[in-house]
């Protein structure tokens, strides 16, 4: 393990209606928003021959998603507009950034995130803990920040975010937490982008509403949504454009990576042979969870630092590869305590950096 570093993390507080919180986020994080657009544009341009698309074409494609957002979640279209206004970026660029997974990323099999959760049965203090390693391009690591938002028609929430994306990994005052893991179904279509669906889940008031939003009609594709409630209810909601499976944490714990767990969803998984590393991370996380019966914040952080199968480990360090889209790393790691309403976040690889607490209340 390398020496522990101390990276300060930007903490942004937002309050108002959806357009206002988007504008406030864009203003406070203008540099991060602009940089994330530059990173995405550079990636698309570098792979334009392989993808057969450039940034201008991607922005045109993104416009096809807009009517579905307007029909089902106009409040989050307002947030996207606010982010564009506040950061003085074009709305087309912000929309493209939030629809980019559906436009180009599915073809690249990106995403090596790992999520896990335990409830009172497995926790030393009988609280509900949820953990997530966010693995993405190293260029976006500097764009990570924390958000505390009070939205007029939703429960206040605390979330990790980066760049100009809509926030979706965190928890709200209703006790609903969400982690998102990219999955790769054969079923895809023009519809509500996954980033918007994830934002909708974070705005849910009940566990049932959270699951219902994860399977929103006319969704473009899907994540695995690890959804937890402060009561100890734990779910993996595996989603594609037209199918889904709901897996319940009946044994008091859950884990997920980037492959489907349910037989139903495995039958529509695209190129599962490319996802061996995901199986290794999932099995490793599951084993480490089951080896203890009294987990706490520190023990989940230890799982997040694990280097089995390095560099494609739970704590990912795959930055040395030739292809730009294969250069991934853990850009942040977080553990959520749903009963104490706290997120502990490490910026960058958790094996190298300290966790800092952020409180909703």
C-alpha positions in Angstrom: 0.0 0.0 0.0 1.3 3.4 -0.9 1.4 6.3 1.5 -2.0 7.8 2.3 -2.5 11.2 0.7 -4.7 14.1 1.7 -6.8 15.5 -1.1 -9.4 18.1 -0.2 -12.7 17.6 -1.9 -15.0 20.4 -3.1 -18.3 20.5 -1.2 -21.2 22.3 -3.0 -24.5 23.2 -1.3 -27.5 23.8 -3.5 -31.0 24.9 -2.7 -34.1 25.8 -4.8 -36.1 24.4 -7.7 -34.6 22.0 -10.2 -33.4 24.7 -12.6 -31.9 26.7 -9.8 -29.9 23.8 -8.3 -28.6 23.0 -11.8 -27.6 26.6 -12.3 -25.9 26.7 -8.8 -24.0 23.5 -9.6 -22.9 24.8 -12.9 -21.6 28.1 -11.4 -19.8 26.4 -8.4 -18.3 23.7 -10.6 -17.7 25.6 -13.9 -14.2 24.3 -14.2 -15.1 20.7 -13.5 -18.1 20.8 -15.9 -16.0 22.3 -18.7 -13.1 19.9 -18.2 -15.5 16.9 -18.2 -16.8 18.0 -21.6 -13.3 18.4 -22.9 -12.4 14.9 -21.7 -15.5 13.4 -23.3 -14.9 15.2 -26.6 -11.2 14.2 -26.6 -12.2 10.5 -26.1 -14.8 10.5 -28.8 -12.4 12.3 -31.3 -9.6 9.9 -30.4 -11.9 6.9 -31.2 -13.8 8.5 -34.0 -12.5 6.0 -36.6 -13.5 3.0 -34.4 -16.8 4.5 -33.3 -17.7 6.0 -36.7 -18.9 9.1 -34.9 -17.3 12.5 -33.9 -18.5 14.9 -31.2 -20.7 16.9 -33.6 -22.5 13.7 -34.6 -22.8 12.7 -30.9 -24.5 16.0 -30.1 -27.0 15.5 -32.9 -27.6 12.0 -31.7 -28.1 13.3 -28.1 -31.0 15.5 -29.2 -33.1 12.3 -30.0 -33.1 11.6 -26.2 -34.4 15.0 -25.2 -38.2 14.4 -25.9 -38.2 11.3 -23.7 -36.7 13.2 -20.8 -39.2 16.0 -21.4 -42.1 13.6 -21.3 -41.2 11.6 -18.2 -38.8 13.7 -16.2 -39.0 17.4 -17.3 -37.6 18.5 -13.9 -34.3 16.9 -14.7 -34.3 18.5 -18.2 -34.5 21.7 -16.2 -31.5 20.6 -14.1 -29.5 20.0 -17.3 -30.5 23.4 -18.6 -29.5 25.0 -15.3 -26.1 23.3 -15.4 -25.5 24.7 -18.9 -26.5 28.2 -17.9 -24.4 28.2 -14.7 -21.3 26.8 -16.3 -21.8 28.9 -19.5 -21.6 25.7 -21.6 -23.9 24.8 -24.4 -27.0 22.8 -23.5 -26.1 20.4 -26.4 -22.8 19.6 -24.8 -24.4 19.0 -21.4 -27.1 16.8 -22.8 -24.5 14.8 -24.9 -22.4 14.3 -21.8 -25.3 12.8 -19.9 -26.4 10.6 -22.8 -22.9 9.6 -23.8 -23.1 6.1 -22.4 -25.9 5.2 -24.7 -24.4 7.0 -27.7 -20.9 5.5 -27.7 -19.8 3.9 -24.4 -21.8 0.7 -24.7 -19.7 -0.2 -27.7 -16.5 0.1 -25.6 -17.5 -2.0 -22.5 -16.4 0.7 -20.1 -17.0 0.7 -16.4 -15.4 -1.4 -13.7 -17.4 -0.1 -10.7 -18.0 -2.3 -7.7 -20.9 -1.8 -5.2 -21.9 -3.5 -2.0 -24.3 -3.1 0.9 -25.0 -4.7 4.3 -27.9 -4.3 6.7 -28.3 -4.6 10.5 -27.7 -8.4 10.4 -24.1 -7.9 9.3 -23.2 -4.6 10.9 -21.4 -4.1 14.2 -23.5 -1.0 15.1 -26.7 -2.4 13.5 -26.8 0.3 10.9 -27.1 0.1 7.1 -23.9 0.6 5.1 -23.5 1.0 1.4 -20.2 1.2 -0.5 -19.2 2.1 -4.1 -16.0 2.3 -6.0 -16.4 4.6 -9.0 -14.1 3.5 -11.8 -13.8 5.8 -14.8 -11.3 7.7 -16.9 -8.3 9.1 -14.9 -8.8 12.5 -16.6 -12.1 12.9 -14.8 -10.6 12.3 -11.3 -10.0 16.0 -10.8 -13.7 16.7 -11.6 -15.0 14.8 -8.5 -17.0 16.8 -5.9 -19.7 16.3 -3.3 -23.2 17.8 -3.4 -25.7 18.6 -0.7 -29.0 19.6 -2.4 -32.3 20.8 -1.0 -34.8 20.5 -3.9 -38.3 22.0 -3.5 -40.3 18.9 -4.3 -37.9 16.1 -3.3 -36.1 14.9 -0.2 -32.8 16.6 0.4 -29.9 14.5 -0.8 -26.1 14.1 -0.4 -24.2 12.7 -3.4 -20.9 12.2 -5.1 -20.7 13.7 -8.6 -18.2 14.7 -11.2 -18.1 17.1 -14.1 -21.4 18.0 -15.8 -23.3 14.9 -15.0 -26.6 14.7 -13.1 -25.8 13.3 -9.6 -27.1 9.8 -8.9 -24.7 8.0 -6.4 -25.6 8.9 -2.8 -28.6 9.0 -0.5 -31.5 11.2 0.5 -33.3 12.2 3.7 -36.0 9.6 3.1 -33.3 7.0 3.7 -33.0 5.9 0.1 -29.5 5.2 -1.2 -28.3 4.3 -4.7 -25.2 3.0 -6.4 -25.0 2.6 -10.2 -23.0 -0.1 -12.0 -22.8 -0.2 -15.8 -24.1 -3.3 -17.4 -24.1 -4.4 -21.0 -27.4 -5.6 -22.4 -28.1 -6.3 -26.1 -31.3 -4.3 -25.7 -30.7 -0.6 -26.3 -32.8 2.1 -27.8 -33.3 5.9 -27.9 -35.1 6.8 -24.7 -34.4 8.2 -21.2 -30.6 8.3 -20.7 -29.3 6.1 -17.8 -27.9 9.2 -16.0 -31.4 10.7 -15.9 -33.0 7.5 -14.6 -30.3 7.4 -11.9 -31.0 10.9 -10.9 -34.7 10.1 -10.7 -34.0 7.2 -8.3 -32.1 9.6 -6.0 -35.3 11.7 -5.8 -37.5 8.9 -4.7 -39.4 9.1 -1.4 -39.9 5.3 -0.8 -38.1 2.1 -1.7 -40.9 1.1 -4.0 -40.8 4.4 -5.8 -37.0 4.1 -6.2 -37.4 0.7 -7.8 -40.2 1.9 -10.0 -38.1 4.8 -11.2 -35.2 2.5 -12.0 -37.4 0.7 -14.5 -38.9 3.8 -15.9 -40.9 3.4 -19.2 -39.0 4.2 -22.4 -35.6 4.0 -20.7 -32.7 3.9 -23.2 -30.9 0.9 -21.5 -30.1 0.4 -17.9 -27.7 0.2 -15.0 -27.7 -2.2 -12.1 -29.2 0.0 -9.5 -28.1 -1.1 -6.0 -30.9 0.5 -4.0 -30.9 0.4 -0.2 -33.2 1.8 2.6 -32.3 2.8 6.1 -34.7 0.1 7.4 -32.3 -2.5 6.0 -34.1 -3.3 2.7 -31.5 -4.1 0.0 -32.1 -4.6 -3.7 -30.2 -5.0 -6.9 -32.4 -3.8 -9.8 -30.8 -5.1 -13.0 -32.1 -3.2 -16.1 -32.0 -3.2 -19.8 -34.1 -1.2 -22.3 -37.1 -3.6 -22.1 -36.3 -6.1 -19.3 -35.4 -6.0 -15.7 -34.8 -8.3 -12.7 -35.2 -7.5 -9.0 -32.8 -9.3 -6.6 -33.4 -9.0 -2.9 -30.7 -9.0 -0.2 -32.5 -11.6 2.0 -29.2 -12.7 3.7 -28.4 -9.2 4.8 -25.9 -8.2 2.2 -25.5 -7.5 -1.5 -22.7 -6.9 -4.0 -22.6 -6.1 -7.7 -20.1 -5.3 -10.4 -20.6 -5.0 -14.2 -22.2 -8.3 -15.2 -25.8 -9.5 -14.7 -26.5 -11.9 -11.9 -30.0 -13.0 -12.8 -30.4 -15.8 -15.3 -33.1 -13.7 -17.1 -30.7 -10.8 -17.7 -27.7 -13.0 -18.5 -29.7 -14.3 -21.5 -29.5 -10.8 -23.0 -26.0 -9.8 -21.9 -23.7 -8.6 -24.7 -20.3 -10.3 -25.1 -20.2 -11.8 -21.6 -16.7 -13.1 -22.3 -15.4 -9.5 -22.0 -16.7 -9.4 -18.4 -14.4 -11.9 -16.6 -12.8 -9.2 -14.6 -16.3 -8.1 -13.3 -16.9 -11.7 -12.1 -13.5 -11.7 -10.3 -14.3 -8.4 -8.5 -17.8 -9.4 -7.6 -16.8 -12.8 -6.2 -13.9 -11.2 -4.3 -16.2 -8.5 -2.7 -18.8 -11.2 -1.8 -16.2 -13.4 -0.1 -14.8 -10.5 1.9 -18.3 -9.5 3.0 -19.2 -13.1 4.1 -15.9 -13.5 6.0 -17.1 -11.1 8.7 -20.3 -10.9 10.7 -19.7 -7.5 12.3 -18.8 -5.0 9.5 -18.3 -1.3 10.1 -17.1 1.7 8.0 -13.5 0.6 8.2 -14.1 -3.0 7.1 -16.0 -1.9 4.0 -13.2 0.6 3.2 -10.7 -2.3 3.4 -12.8 -4.2 0.8 -12.6 -1.0 -1.4 -8.8 -1.0 -1.1 -8.4 -4.7 -2.2 -5.9 -5.4 -5.0 -6.6 -9.0 -5.9 -6.3 -9.3 -9.7 -4.4 -6.0 -9.8 -4.6 -3.7 -11.8 -8.2 -4.8 -12.6 -8.9 -5.1 -8.9 -11.7 -3.7 -6.8 -9.3 -0.8 -6.3 -8.6 -0.3 -10.0 -5.3 1.0 -11.3 -5.6 0.2 -15.1 -4.0 3.4 -16.3 -1.1 2.0 -18.3 -2.9 0.6 -21.3 -2.4 1.8 -24.9 -6.0 2.2 -25.8 -7.4 5.4 -24.3 -10.8 3.9 -23.5 -9.1 1.1 -21.5 -7.3 3.5 -19.2 -9.5 3.3 -16.1 -9.0 3.7 -12.4 -10.9 4.2 -9.3 -11.5 8.0 -9.3 -13.3 7.9 -5.9 -14.6 5.5 -3.3 -17.4 6.2 -0.8 -19.1 4.5 2.1 -22.6 5.6 3.2 -24.1 5.2 6.6 -27.8 5.5 6.1 -28.7 5.8 9.7 -26.2 8.4 10.6 -26.7 10.1 7.2 -23.0 10.4 6.5 -20.9 9.7 3.4 -17.2 8.9 3.8 -15.5 9.7 0.5 -11.9 9.2 -0.7 -10.9 11.1 -3.8 -8.9 8.9 -6.1 -7.8 5.4 -5.3 -8.8 4.6 -1.7 -5.5 2.7 -1.1 -3.7 6.1 -1.5 -6.1 8.6 0.0 -8.0 9.4 3.2 -11.7 9.2 3.5 -13.5 12.4 4.5 -17.0 12.6 6.1 -19.8 14.6 4.7 -23.1 14.9 6.6 -26.6 15.5 5.3 -27.7 17.1 8.5 
